[in-house]
Amino acid sequence: MHPDGTLSVNSMSDVDFAGLYKVDPMADVSSAKSRMGYIIGMGGCPLVWKSHQLIPCVCLGTTEAEYYSLSHCLRVLIPIRRVLAEHTQLLNVPHEMKVTITSEASEDISAALLLARDHRLSSRTRYYHTQAHHFWQFVDDGTIKIVPCESALMDAYYFTKAMPREGFEANRKCVQGWSFCNLIF
């Protein structure tokens, strides 16, 4: 907890196509699914990370895959927030000091960001399953903020992308707090 009484829990999710383009057979359903990964961190330390989980449905575009990845990440983040809120009540914090838990989820695809933050449904996004919209109430009341982030700064990037060794190691060290870099959490 910061001296001003705030706790910060942040998350980043990323997604990539699981198959090899023009190499995997078209009949292989597993090669048509997207691979996702996410990191949930607090105070610069990763709390939860998930890698190489295939999204349960075949996504027809990057926006859909990124949105489902964000939705899965927030399914884990929301209960963590609730546990933190319960624990802060048990800490006997003085009444003058109000404890605030802030949560940000970073998104690098602008269409998924608009859908998550502004609920902007279009003809291309109207068919997304309503089960993926479970977090809208938390965005509306300000409990969770969905913020834009450049793809190069996404810490979950190394969970889903094949990176050169130097980039992979730099990203991993950054996420695990072994080096100083552009940590978002």
JOLIN-V240066 format. One record per pair of residues at least 12 apart in sequence whose C-alpha atoms are under 6 Angstrom apart, sorted by the first residue. I is the first residue (numbers start at 1). J is the second residue. D is the distance in Angstrom with one decimal. If there is no record, write none. Layout:
# JOLIN-V240066
i = (I,I)
j = (J,J)
d = (D,D)
This chain:
# JOLIN-V240066
i = (5,6,6,6,7,8,8,8,8,9,9,9,10,10,10,10,10,10,11,11,11,12,12,12,12,12,13,13,13,13,14,14,14,14,15,15,15,16,16,16,17,17,18,18,18,18,19,33,34,34,35,35,35,36,36,36,37,37,37,38,38,39,44,51,63,67,71,103,104,104,104,105,106,106,106,106,107,107,108,108,108,108,117)
j = (99,99,100,101,101,42,101,102,103,41,42,103,40,41,103,104,105,185,39,40,105,38,39,105,106,156,37,38,70,156,36,37,156,157,35,36,66,34,35,160,34,35,31,33,34,35,31,58,54,55,52,53,54,52,53,69,50,51,159,50,156,156,185,159,112,112,132,144,144,145,146,146,146,147,148,149,148,149,148,149,150,151,146)
d = (4.7,5.6,4.7,5.7,4.6,5.9,5.8,4.9,5.9,5.9,4.7,4.8,5.7,5.4,5.2,4.8,5.8,5.4,5.5,4.2,4.7,5.5,5.4,5.7,5.1,6.0,5.7,4.0,5.7,5.7,5.8,5.5,5.7,5.9,5.6,4.2,5.8,5.6,5.3,5.7,4.4,5.9,5.7,5.9,4.8,5.1,4.1,4.9,5.7,5.7,5.4,5.6,4.6,5.7,5.5,5.9,5.2,4.3,5.4,5.4,5.3,5.9,5.2,5.3,5.2,5.3,5.6,4.9,5.6,4.7,5.7,4.8,5.8,4.9,5.6,5.7,5.2,5.6,5.8,5.0,5.5,5.4,6.0)
